[in-house]
Structure formats: structure tokens, C-alpha cells
Amino acid sequence: MDLQQEQWWAEAQKDENAVFLDVRTPEEFERGIIPNAINIDIYKGQGFIYLLDELDKAKSYYVYCHAGSRSAKACEIMQQMGFEKTFNLVCGISNWKGPIVEPN
């Protein structure tokens, strides 16, 4: 489901099963992330699928990339794999007004 940033952030804050998933490249991830995000690079192809397969499908995934198109594709793939709760950040982190931190 595509959500504008205000709704995306608000939903995530009240969702105790929320997981922030950054699907950008490791280089992009190093430039700053939404707090507590995990990184799985969508450009890894089959490796992306394998890593997704290790995630808990019962959780809610708040997915983002730089501009919103890779994360929309990631949500589509995740839905096909049986993930029921995926939320795409429209316009991605490039337009993000919320908190950004350095990855650990």
C-alpha cells in the first residue's frame, strides 16, 4: 500500500510489529537512514528474495528507497511472497521530513 510520509510515519509509530526496510544500495544506506531501518538491497536480485524469505511475514514492513519506485516494486514482490502488511513510502527518503540517523 502506498502511503504519504505523514501517514506512513504515523502508522509505523503506533504499530508494535513495525519494521523499517530500506531497499537502497549499501552506499545509499550509509548516507543516512530512517531510525532502526534494516537494509536489503533490491538490486541483489535473487539474493534479495533469499533475504526477504528470512523475514517474519507476520510483521508490518514500512518500505522505502530514494524516490519510491524501488520500494513500490519491493512491496509488490513481498506481497507475492505472502507478506500481508507492506507499506511503501511515496517519494522515498529524498523527500523525507522525519528523522534521519547514521546507520550503526
All heavy atoms as an XYZ file, in Angstrom:
843
protein
N       0.839     -1.181      0.000
C       0.000      0.000      0.000
C       0.885      1.245      0.000
O       1.819      1.347      0.782
C      -0.899     -0.027      1.247
C      -1.728      1.226      1.399
S      -2.655      1.311      2.957
C      -3.606     -0.176      2.884
N       0.603      2.164     -0.895
C       1.347      3.422     -0.958
C       0.795      4.401      0.072
O      -0.414      4.621      0.127
C       1.201      4.060     -2.350
C       1.974      3.317     -3.417
O       2.881      2.536     -3.068
O       1.683      3.527     -4.605
N       1.689      4.990      0.869
C       1.280      5.980      1.860
C       2.159      7.219      1.762
O       3.363      7.115      1.539
C       1.406      5.415      3.286
C       0.538      4.212      3.655
C       0.868      3.751      5.066
C      -0.941      4.545      3.547
N       1.550      8.383      1.935
C       2.312      9.631      2.034
C       3.080      9.602      3.356
O       2.686      8.919      4.295
C       1.369     10.836      1.989
C       0.601     10.982      0.699
C       1.490     11.194     -0.513
O       2.521     11.846     -0.444
N       1.095     10.626     -1.644
N       4.160     10.372      3.438
C       5.044     10.240      4.592
C       4.389     10.472      5.947
O       4.711      9.773      6.899
C       6.304     11.075      4.430
C       6.134     12.557      4.427
C       7.491     13.237      4.395
O       8.269     13.115      5.327
N       7.771     13.923      3.316
N       3.461     11.418      6.049
C       2.834     11.672      7.348
C       2.076     10.443      7.832
O       2.190     10.038      8.981
C       1.872     12.874      7.281
C       2.536     14.205      6.994
C       2.836     14.437      5.509
O       2.378     13.640      4.642
O       3.546     15.412      5.213
N       1.301      9.843      6.928
C       0.515      8.664      7.293
C       1.433      7.455      7.497
O       1.240      6.677      8.426
C      -0.532      8.367      6.220
C      -1.468      7.235      6.622
C      -2.505      6.911      5.564
O      -2.499      7.462      4.467
N      -3.405      5.999      5.903
N       2.449      7.310      6.641
C       3.404      6.200      6.727
C       4.080      6.211      8.101
O       4.136      5.198      8.783
C       4.417      6.369      5.589
C       5.402      5.274      5.361
C       5.220      4.165      4.590
C       6.753      5.217      5.833
N       6.382      3.427      4.573
C       7.327      4.048      5.320
C       7.528      6.054      6.647
C       8.644      3.675      5.584
C       8.832      5.681      6.915
C       9.387      4.504      6.392
N       4.563      7.381      8.520
C       5.257      7.519      9.804
C       4.291      7.314     10.977
O       4.603      6.607     11.929
C       5.935      8.881      9.868
C       6.751      9.108     11.104
C       6.491      9.988     12.101
C       7.969      8.451     11.470
N       7.472      9.924     13.062
C       8.393      8.992     12.703
C       8.749      7.455     10.872
C       9.549      8.570     13.360
C       9.903      7.038     11.527
C      10.291      7.587     12.747
N       3.100      7.914     10.884
C       2.107      7.795     11.960
C       1.685      6.341     12.156
O       1.607      5.856     13.292
C       0.891      8.672     11.661
N       1.439      5.638     11.059
C       1.042      4.224     11.146
C       2.165      3.398     11.781
O       1.915      2.558     12.639
C       0.728      3.653      9.757
C      -0.486      4.247      9.082
C      -1.806      3.792      9.678
O      -1.890      2.665     10.183
O      -2.751      4.596      9.655
N       3.388      3.644     11.361
C       4.530      2.895     11.893
C       4.707      3.124     13.389
O       5.027      2.203     14.134
C       5.802      3.274     11.140
N       4.491      4.351     13.845
C       4.687      4.685     15.253
C       3.699      3.965     16.168
O       4.028      3.660     17.309
C       4.589      6.206     15.479
C       5.680      6.992     14.796
C       7.074      6.441     15.078
O       7.518      6.405     16.209
N       7.753      5.995     14.045
N       2.504      3.691     15.668
C       1.522      3.016     16.523
C       1.457      1.505     16.273
O       0.683      0.809     16.900
C       0.146      3.663     16.374
C      -0.460      3.588     14.998
C      -1.776      4.354     14.941
C      -2.399      4.209     13.570
N      -3.522      5.074     13.364
N       2.311      0.999     15.376
C       2.322     -0.421     15.020
C       3.461     -1.122     15.762
O       4.628     -0.933     15.450
C       2.513     -0.542     13.506
C       2.416     -1.964     12.999
O       2.509     -2.911     13.801
O       2.253     -2.119     11.773
N       3.121     -1.946     16.746
C       4.183     -2.606     17.529
C       4.923     -3.678     16.737
O       5.967     -4.149     17.160
C       3.631     -3.167     18.838
C       2.507     -4.155     18.683
C       1.845     -4.481     20.019
O       1.677     -3.578     20.859
O       1.507     -5.657     20.202
N       4.409     -4.044     15.565
C       5.090     -5.010     14.699
C       5.811     -4.349     13.531
O       6.158     -5.009     12.553
C       4.077     -6.034     14.152
C       3.650     -7.011     15.217
O       4.474     -7.550     15.939
N       2.354     -7.223     15.324
N       6.017     -3.036     13.621
C       6.627     -2.292     12.511
C       8.104     -2.629     12.340
O       8.860     -2.709     13.311
C       6.479     -0.798     12.746
N       8.503     -2.810     11.087
C       9.900     -2.971     10.705
C      10.146     -2.002      9.554
O       9.413     -2.009      8.563
C      10.206     -4.419     10.224
C      11.638     -4.533      9.732
C       9.911     -5.438     11.311
N      11.177     -1.156      9.693
C      11.549     -0.256      8.599
C      12.532     -0.988      7.699
O      13.559     -1.475      8.158
C      12.176      1.036      9.131
C      11.189      1.898      9.865
C      11.239      2.014     11.239
C      10.204      2.582      9.181
C      10.327      2.798     11.929
C       9.270      3.368      9.853
C       9.333      3.473     11.231
N      12.188     -1.068      6.423
C      13.009     -1.783      5.450
C      13.479     -0.811      4.373
O      12.676     -0.251      3.632
C      12.205     -2.930      4.827
C      12.897     -3.744      3.736
C      14.182     -4.394      4.248
C      11.952     -4.802      3.183
N      14.796     -0.625      4.319
C      15.441      0.245      3.336
C      15.939     -0.656      2.209
O      16.754     -1.547      2.445
C      16.608      0.959      4.032
C      17.326      1.959      3.155
O      17.470      1.710      1.940
O      17.783      2.983      3.695
N      15.446     -0.454      0.987
C      15.829     -1.328     -0.120
C      16.850     -0.673     -1.057
O      17.062     -1.125     -2.178
C      14.586     -1.831     -0.916
C      13.708     -2.693     -0.022
C      13.785     -0.699     -1.526
N      17.517      0.377     -0.560
C      18.550      1.049     -1.361
C      19.855      0.248     -1.331
O      19.987     -0.728     -0.606
C      18.811      2.459     -0.818
C      17.588      3.370     -0.892
C      17.852      4.705     -0.238
N      18.206      4.544      1.174
C      18.833      5.452      1.910
N      19.188      6.614      1.369
N      19.100      5.233      3.177
N      20.819      0.711     -2.089
C      22.140      0.069     -2.098
C      22.849      0.344     -0.770
O      22.515      1.322     -0.078
C      23.019      0.618     -3.244
O      23.274      2.008     -2.990
C      22.353      0.443     -4.607
N      23.846     -0.472     -0.409
C      24.588     -0.217      0.833
C      25.219      1.180      0.859
O      25.277      1.816      1.915
C      25.656     -1.306      0.840
C      25.038     -2.427      0.055
C      24.223     -1.743     -1.023
N      25.664      1.673     -0.302
C      26.260      3.012     -0.372
C      25.233      4.083     -0.030
O      25.513      5.023      0.708
C      26.845      3.279     -1.768
C      28.006      2.382     -2.148
C      27.584      0.970     -2.567
O      26.457      0.785     -3.066
O      28.383      0.031     -2.355
N      24.023      3.940     -0.559
C      22.945      4.890     -0.244
C      22.572      4.791      1.235
O      22.339      5.799      1.894
C      21.703      4.588     -1.094
C      21.847      4.926     -2.554
C      20.636      4.473     -3.347
O      20.347      3.256     -3.396
O      19.952      5.355     -3.911
N      22.510      3.572      1.737
C      22.147      3.312      3.139
C      23.123      4.033      4.075
O      22.716      4.612      5.073
C      22.181      1.794      3.372
C      21.714      1.341      4.723
C      20.367      1.295      5.034
C      22.621      0.910      5.683
C      19.924      0.841      6.278
C      22.200      0.460      6.928
C      20.841      0.424      7.225
N      24.406      4.033      3.727
C      25.439      4.660      4.557
C      25.269      6.177      4.666
O      25.779      6.800      5.582
C      26.841      4.341      4.020
C      27.258      2.898      4.233
C      27.287      2.496      5.702
O      27.769      3.289      6.540
O      26.821      1.382      6.018
N      24.554      6.791      3.734
C      24.366      8.250      3.736
C      23.332      8.722      4.759
O      23.165      9.909      4.950
C      23.944      8.730      2.347
C      25.060      8.637      1.353
C      24.635      9.272      0.034
N      25.310      8.578     -1.031
C      24.733      8.133     -2.140
N      23.456      8.322     -2.356
N      25.441      7.513     -3.045
N      22.620      7.795      5.369
C      21.612      8.161      6.359
C      20.351      7.341      6.173
O      19.963      7.042      5.042
N      19.749      6.969      7.306
C      18.587      6.088      7.274
C      17.490      6.598      8.207
O      17.743      7.417      9.087
C      18.968      4.652      7.689
C      19.439      4.609      9.159
C      20.017      4.082      6.756
C      19.601      3.213      9.738
N      16.309      6.086      8.027
C      15.228      6.286      8.978
C      15.587      5.404     10.180
O      16.027      4.266      9.998
C      13.877      5.930      8.323
C      13.564      6.987      7.240
C      12.769      5.866      9.371
C      12.374      6.704      6.379
N      15.471      5.917     11.406
C      15.932      5.168     12.585
C      15.449      3.713     12.625
O      14.290      3.427     12.338
C      15.353      5.964     13.753
C      15.246      7.360     13.232
C      14.877      7.203     11.777
N      16.398      2.819     12.961
C      16.155      1.381     13.134
C      15.872      0.618     11.839
O      15.432     -0.531     11.894
C      15.026      1.119     14.140
C      15.331      1.727     15.488
O      16.431      1.555     16.011
N      14.384      2.471     16.033
N      16.114      1.231     10.698
C      15.873      0.533      9.426
C      16.890     -0.577      9.215
O      18.049     -0.466      9.614
C      15.938      1.519      8.266
N      16.414     -1.642      8.570
C      17.316     -2.690      8.110
C      17.474     -2.506      6.606
O      16.593     -1.958      5.942
C      16.800     -4.102      8.456
C      15.414     -4.369      7.837
C      16.774     -4.315      9.968
C      14.952     -5.812      7.964
N      18.600     -2.946      6.070
C      18.889     -2.741      4.653
C      18.930     -4.075      3.923
O      19.680     -4.969      4.291
C      20.231     -2.017      4.516
C      20.626     -1.745      3.079
O      21.759     -1.993      2.690
N      19.737     -1.220      2.278
N      18.087     -4.191      2.900
C      18.161     -5.317      1.964
C      18.078     -4.696      0.574
O      17.033     -4.181      0.180
C      17.028     -6.348      2.176
C      17.043     -6.903      3.612
C      17.174     -7.487      1.168
C      15.925     -7.895      3.900
N      19.189     -4.722     -0.143
C      19.311     -4.076     -1.456
C      18.486     -4.819     -2.510
O      18.764     -5.975     -2.812
C      20.804     -4.056     -1.828
C      21.091     -3.388     -3.154
O      20.154     -2.938     -3.844
O      22.286     -3.316     -3.505
N      17.498     -4.130     -3.074
C      16.630     -4.746     -4.087
C      17.422     -5.120     -5.347
O      17.038     -6.025     -6.074
C      15.418     -3.847     -4.430
C      14.359     -4.651     -5.214
C      15.857     -2.590     -5.163
C      13.032     -3.966     -5.367
N      18.555     -4.462     -5.588
C      19.356     -4.767     -6.774
C      20.113     -6.088     -6.650
O      20.779     -6.515     -7.588
C      20.351     -3.636     -7.067
C      19.700     -2.370     -7.586
C      20.230     -1.131     -7.274
C      18.573     -2.399     -8.398
C      19.656      0.042     -7.738
C      17.985     -1.236     -8.868
C      18.540     -0.019     -8.545
O      17.973      1.145     -9.007
N      20.008     -6.766     -5.508
C      20.692     -8.050     -5.317
C      19.992     -9.193     -6.041
O      20.435    -10.333     -5.965
C      20.794     -8.388     -3.819
C      21.718     -7.482     -3.052
C      23.160     -7.872     -3.271
C      24.075     -7.056     -2.405
N      25.136     -6.410     -3.128
N      18.866     -8.906     -6.700
C      18.167     -9.935     -7.473
C      17.696    -11.087     -6.611
O      16.960    -10.894     -5.652
N      18.150    -12.298     -6.946
C      17.719    -13.480     -6.203
C      18.174    -13.409     -4.742
O      17.479    -13.889     -3.855
C      18.262    -14.758     -6.873
C      17.615    -16.030     -6.372
C      16.100    -16.085     -6.587
O      15.588    -15.683     -7.628
N      15.375    -16.576     -5.599
N      19.294    -12.759     -4.484
C      19.762    -12.578     -3.115
C      18.758    -11.772     -2.297
O      18.566    -12.026     -1.099
N      18.103    -10.821     -2.935
C      17.057    -10.024     -2.290
C      15.914    -10.933     -1.842
O      15.439    -10.859     -0.712
C      16.560     -8.949     -3.275
C      15.450     -8.075     -2.762
C      15.673     -7.164     -1.746
C      14.175     -8.152     -3.315
C      14.645     -6.333     -1.273
C      13.154     -7.326     -2.862
C      13.394     -6.424     -1.834
N      15.517    -11.835     -2.733
C      14.431    -12.784     -2.442
C      14.814    -13.687     -1.270
O      14.024    -13.898     -0.354
C      14.105    -13.656     -3.687
C      13.747    -12.801     -4.901
C      13.028    -14.681     -3.364
C      12.491    -11.986     -4.789
N      16.056    -14.197     -1.285
C      16.506    -15.086     -0.200
C      16.466    -14.369      1.146
O      16.046    -14.941      2.142
C      17.925    -15.587     -0.451
C      18.075    -16.525     -1.630
C      19.204    -16.485     -2.434
C      17.079    -17.459     -1.945
C      19.344    -17.341     -3.521
C      17.216    -18.309     -3.028
C      18.349    -18.255     -3.810
O      18.483    -19.102     -4.873
N      16.920    -13.113      1.170
C      16.939    -12.358      2.423
C      15.518    -12.027      2.899
O      15.230    -12.080      4.094
C      17.784    -11.095      2.277
C      19.287    -11.370      2.139
C      20.025    -10.109      1.716
C      19.861    -11.914      3.436
N      14.637    -11.712      1.950
C      13.242    -11.460      2.322
C      12.624    -12.706      2.944
O      11.857    -12.620      3.900
C      12.405    -11.060      1.100
C      12.586     -9.671      0.525
C      11.669     -9.495     -0.687
C      12.323     -8.592      1.558
N      12.989    -13.845      2.387
C      12.428    -15.110      2.849
C      12.754    -15.388      4.323
O      12.055    -16.149      4.973
C      12.950    -16.245      1.964
C      11.869    -17.240      1.613
O      10.672    -16.921      1.776
O      12.218    -18.350      1.181
N      13.807    -14.757      4.839
C      14.198    -14.957      6.236
C      13.416    -14.051      7.193
O      13.496    -14.222      8.406
C      15.703    -14.703      6.395
C      16.544    -15.723      5.652
C      18.025    -15.411      5.715
O      18.433    -14.501      6.472
O      18.781    -16.095      4.999
N      12.669    -13.090      6.649
C      11.919    -12.157      7.489
C      10.612    -12.782      7.986
O      10.058    -13.682      7.356
C      11.609    -10.876      6.706
C      12.806    -10.070      6.219
C      12.339     -8.883      5.382
C      13.670     -9.602      7.379
N      10.122    -12.267      9.092
C       8.870    -12.722      9.701
C       7.690    -12.114      8.935
O       7.474    -10.902      8.978
C       8.862    -12.284     11.169
C       7.632    -12.750     11.923
O       6.671    -13.246     11.296
O       7.627    -12.590     13.159
N       6.931    -12.952      8.248
C       5.804    -12.465      7.435
C       4.664    -11.901      8.276
O       3.776    -11.234      7.763
C       5.298    -13.568      6.516
C       6.265    -13.887      5.390
C       5.714    -14.953      4.457
C       6.570    -15.179      3.245
N       7.829    -15.831      3.487
N       4.675    -12.147      9.585
C       3.617    -11.631     10.466
C       3.840    -10.163     10.828
O       2.935     -9.495     11.309
C       3.548    -12.473     11.738
N       5.041     -9.654     10.582
C       5.344     -8.252     10.911
C       4.798     -7.321      9.831
O       4.398     -7.752      8.756
C       6.857     -8.073     11.039
C       7.476     -8.946     12.111
C       7.969     -8.119     13.235
C       8.662     -8.995     14.265
N       8.317     -8.663     15.609
N       4.819     -6.027     10.136
C       4.410     -4.988      9.182
C       5.679     -4.322      8.660
O       6.519     -3.903      9.455
C       3.556     -3.930      9.888
O       2.465     -4.520     10.530
N       5.804     -4.203      7.352
C       7.023     -3.659      6.748
C       6.757     -2.288      6.132
O       5.920     -2.153      5.236
C       7.600     -4.643      5.727
C       8.122     -5.863      6.445
C       7.302     -6.953      6.689
C       9.415     -5.879      6.964
C       7.751     -8.048      7.410
C       9.882     -6.969      7.691
C       9.046     -8.040      7.913
O       9.503     -9.119      8.647
N       7.488     -1.312      6.639
C       7.424      0.065      6.153
C       8.656      0.238      5.276
O       9.773      0.326      5.769
C       7.364      1.034      7.343
C       6.058      0.876      8.079
C       5.875     -0.148      9.005
C       4.976      1.701      7.788
C       4.648     -0.335      9.642
C       3.751      1.521      8.420
C       3.592      0.499      9.341
O       2.378      0.310      9.954
N       8.426      0.202      3.969
C       9.499      0.066      2.986
C       9.776      1.405      2.315
O       8.851      2.140      1.971
C       9.104     -0.988      1.922
C      10.264     -1.280      0.990
C       8.601     -2.277      2.589
N      11.072      1.692      2.152
C      11.432      2.923      1.452
C      12.707      2.746      0.642
O      13.490      1.826      0.858
C      11.572      4.099      2.427
C      12.766      4.030      3.354
C      13.972      4.651      3.017
C      12.711      3.349      4.565
C      15.062      4.591      3.859
C      13.798      3.288      5.411
C      14.978      3.909      5.058
O      16.070      3.845      5.887
N      12.880      3.650     -0.321
C      14.099      3.735     -1.127
C      14.384      5.226     -1.304
O      13.976      6.038     -0.487
C      13.932      3.009     -2.462
S      12.672      3.716     -3.538
N      15.060      5.600     -2.375
C      15.385      7.011     -2.576
C      14.154      7.810     -3.023
O      13.852      8.852     -2.454
C      16.525      7.167     -3.580
C      16.895      8.590     -3.830
N      17.556      9.351     -2.904
C      16.653      9.406     -4.886
C      17.719     10.578     -3.368
N      17.173     10.635     -4.582
N      13.455      7.327     -4.049
C      12.351      8.102     -4.619
C      10.994      7.397     -4.607
O      10.005      7.984     -5.019
C      12.701      8.501     -6.053
N      10.946      6.151     -4.162
C       9.665      5.458     -4.036
C       9.375      4.382     -5.056
O       8.449      3.601     -4.870
N      10.156      4.298     -6.144
C       9.827      3.287     -7.150
C      10.390      1.910     -6.798
O       9.704      0.905     -6.965
C      10.255      3.721     -8.549
O      11.623      4.008     -8.574
N      11.638      1.849     -6.307
C      12.193      0.554     -5.902
C      11.408     -0.023     -4.726
O      11.147     -1.222     -4.678
C      13.673      0.670     -5.506
C      14.600      0.816     -6.693
C      16.034      0.985     -6.254
N      16.254      2.352     -5.803
C      17.372      2.803     -5.241
N      18.382      1.980     -5.035
N      17.489      4.057     -4.876
N      11.014      0.830     -3.795
C      10.261      0.331     -2.634
C       8.870     -0.145     -3.053
O       8.353     -1.121     -2.505
C      10.186      1.378     -1.519
O       9.732      2.618     -1.996
N       8.266      0.514     -4.041
C       6.964      0.051     -4.552
C       7.123     -1.342     -5.151
O       6.303     -2.234     -4.919
C       6.418      1.029     -5.596
N       8.206     -1.545     -5.904
C       8.487     -2.856     -6.504
C       8.748     -3.886     -5.410
O       8.266     -5.022     -5.486
C       9.691     -2.747     -7.456
C      10.034     -4.023     -8.175
C       8.935     -4.420     -9.137
C       9.271     -5.700     -9.868
N       8.094     -6.258    -10.530
N       9.494     -3.491     -4.372
C       9.792     -4.404     -3.261
C       8.497     -4.839     -2.580
O       8.320     -6.017     -2.266
C      10.729     -3.742     -2.260
N       7.586     -3.895     -2.367
C       6.297     -4.222     -1.739
C       5.520     -5.223     -2.596
O       4.916     -6.169     -2.077
C       5.466     -2.967     -1.517
S       6.039     -1.932     -0.150
N       5.575     -5.016     -3.914
C       4.893     -5.918     -4.841
C       5.467     -7.338     -4.720
O       4.722     -8.314     -4.618
C       5.112     -5.372     -6.262
C       4.228     -5.920     -7.322
C       4.527     -5.239     -8.653
O       4.319     -4.008     -8.773
O       4.995     -5.947     -9.568
N       6.787     -7.441     -4.718
C       7.463     -8.739     -4.581
C       7.095     -9.382     -3.247
O       6.777    -10.574     -3.183
C       9.000     -8.563     -4.699
C       9.381     -8.156     -6.123
C       9.731     -9.837     -4.272
C      10.806     -7.641     -6.270
N       7.132     -8.588     -2.187
C       6.826     -9.107     -0.851
C       5.392     -9.628     -0.779
O       5.144    -10.681     -0.190
C       7.077     -8.028      0.210
C       8.553     -7.695      0.360
S       8.859     -6.286      1.444
C       8.702     -7.091      3.061
N       4.460     -8.924     -1.408
C       3.059     -9.366     -1.422
C       2.950    -10.727     -2.115
O       2.257    -11.613     -1.643
C       2.187     -8.339     -2.156
C       2.118     -6.992     -1.475
C       0.975     -6.884     -0.498
O      -0.156     -7.210     -0.815
N       1.275     -6.438      0.706
N       3.676    -10.883     -3.225
C       3.665    -12.154     -3.958
C       4.251    -13.282     -3.111
O       3.897    -14.445     -3.281
C       4.449    -12.027     -5.266
C       3.773    -11.144     -6.282
C       4.664    -10.809     -7.463
O       5.832    -11.157     -7.524
N       4.086    -10.094     -8.427
N       5.152    -12.935     -2.183
C       5.795    -13.928     -1.325
C       4.975    -14.223     -0.062
O       5.384    -15.038      0.756
C       7.188    -13.440     -0.916
C       8.174    -13.372     -2.060
S       9.769    -12.652     -1.543
C      10.357    -13.915     -0.392
N       3.838    -13.550      0.101
C       2.984    -13.841      1.237
C       3.028    -12.842      2.380
O       2.406    -13.063      3.422
N       3.752    -11.748      2.202
C       3.745    -10.687      3.215
C       2.425     -9.929      3.064
O       2.100     -9.474      1.970
C       4.911     -9.711      3.005
C       6.260    -10.287      3.319
C       6.973    -10.996      2.362
C       6.834    -10.110      4.573
C       8.220    -11.527      2.643
C       8.087    -10.632      4.864
C       8.779    -11.346      3.900
N       1.677     -9.803      4.149
C       0.370     -9.165      4.057
C       0.394     -7.674      4.349
O      -0.468     -6.942      3.887
C      -0.616     -9.862      4.989
C      -0.932    -11.267      4.511
C      -1.915    -11.990      5.404
O      -2.625    -11.323      6.182
O      -1.962    -13.223      5.313
N       1.376     -7.231      5.131
C       1.402     -5.825      5.540
C       2.688     -5.157      5.058
O       3.705     -5.187      5.728
C       1.281     -5.717      7.057
C      -0.030     -6.247      7.585
C      -0.063     -6.180      9.089
C      -1.334     -6.851      9.603
N      -1.210     -7.219     11.002
N       2.618     -4.561      3.870
C       3.744     -3.808      3.325
C       3.244     -2.413      2.977
O       2.186     -2.264      2.367
C       4.347     -4.477      2.069
O       3.365     -4.535      1.044
C       4.865     -5.878      2.381
N       4.020     -1.418      3.378
C       3.628     -0.029      3.183
C       4.762      0.732      2.519
O       5.846      0.857      3.088
C       3.263      0.605      4.533
C       2.213     -0.184      5.274
C       2.574     -1.102      6.242
C       0.869     -0.032      4.962
C       1.616     -1.857      6.919
C      -0.104     -0.780      5.630
C       0.270     -1.695      6.602
N       4.518      1.232      1.331
C       5.521      1.951      0.556
C       5.500      3.444      0.886
O       4.444      4.064      0.896
C       5.254      1.756     -0.943
C       6.211      2.533     -1.800
O       7.398      2.588     -1.534
N       5.692      3.158     -2.840
N       6.684      3.994      1.146
C       6.816      5.435      1.379
C       6.848      6.153      0.034
O       7.836      6.087     -0.695
C       8.095      5.730      2.177
C       8.423      7.204      2.417
C       7.313      7.900      3.193
C       9.742      7.331      3.150
N       5.741      6.821     -0.302
C       5.645      7.568     -1.564
C       6.725      8.661     -1.568
O       6.921      9.345     -0.564
C       4.232      8.171     -1.728
C       4.176      9.104     -2.921
C       3.200      7.065     -1.852
N       7.435      8.805     -2.660
C       8.513      9.787     -2.857
C       9.808      9.432     -2.105
O      10.792     10.142     -2.218
C       8.082     11.201     -2.502
S       6.783     11.808     -3.592
N       9.809      8.370     -1.331
C      11.036      7.884     -0.705
C      11.691      8.841      0.273
O      11.118      9.853      0.680
N      12.931      8.496      0.616
C      13.678      9.259      1.621
C      14.151     10.609      1.069
O      14.477     11.514      1.830
C      14.846      8.420      2.191
C      15.323      8.990      3.536
C      15.956      8.275      1.180
C      16.300      8.108      4.280
N      14.156     10.756     -0.257
C      14.607     12.019     -0.864
C      13.720     13.190     -0.445
O      14.159     14.331     -0.425
C      14.635     11.912     -2.387
O      13.321     11.719     -2.885
N      12.475     12.896     -0.098
C      11.505     13.924      0.274
C      11.154     13.862      1.763
O      10.241     14.523      2.210
C      10.242     13.710     -0.566
C       9.590     15.005     -0.957
O      10.187     16.067     -0.874
N       8.343     14.919     -1.383
N      11.875     13.037      2.505
C      11.564     12.728      3.904
C      11.802     13.921      4.827
O      12.857     14.536      4.799
C      12.421     11.540      4.328
C      12.255     11.077      5.726
C      13.187     11.134      6.716
C      11.101     10.452      6.318
N      12.682     10.591      7.876
C      11.404     10.171      7.656
C       9.838     10.129      5.825
C      10.495      9.564      8.521
C       8.935      9.520      6.673
C       9.266      9.249      8.000
N      10.814     14.226      5.648
C      10.911     15.335      6.592
C      11.120     14.824      8.025
O      11.289     15.607      8.947
C       9.633     16.181      6.558
C       9.242     16.688      5.189
C      10.006     17.935      4.807
C       9.490     18.579      3.544
N       9.947     17.972      2.323
N      11.071     13.507      8.212
C      11.227     12.915      9.538
C      12.688     12.718      9.912
O      13.594     13.196      9.229
N      12.933     11.983     11.009
C      14.296     11.783     11.487
C      15.142     10.920     10.563
O      14.633      9.977      9.959
C      14.097     11.102     12.848
C      12.750     10.476     12.779
C      11.939     11.329     11.856
N      16.405     11.299     10.456
C      17.392     10.518      9.714
C      18.615     10.374     10.614
O      19.037     11.339     11.247
C      17.787     11.208      8.388
C      16.586     11.215      7.436
C      18.982     10.519      7.740
C      16.857     11.794      6.067
N      19.138      9.154     10.688
C      20.320      8.887     11.523
C      21.381      8.166     10.699
O      21.108      7.650      9.615
C      19.942      8.041     12.761
C      18.956      8.787     13.652
C      19.384      6.680     12.362
N      22.586      8.110     11.260
C      23.663      7.327     10.653
C      23.407      5.852     10.975
O      23.013      5.537     12.105
C      25.017      7.725     11.254
C      25.439      9.151     10.923
C      25.778      9.314      9.459
O      26.504      8.446      8.907
O      25.326     10.299      8.849
N      23.631      4.944     10.026
C      23.445      3.522     10.349
C      24.502      3.072     11.364
O      25.608      3.640     11.396
C      23.623      2.807      9.019
C      24.237      3.792      8.100
C      24.005      5.160      8.639
N      24.177      2.068     12.167
C      25.122      1.580     13.197
C      26.242      0.774     12.567
O      26.071     -0.024     11.756
C      24.380      0.693     14.210
C      23.391      1.529     15.008
O      23.539      2.728     15.109
N      22.383      0.871     15.546
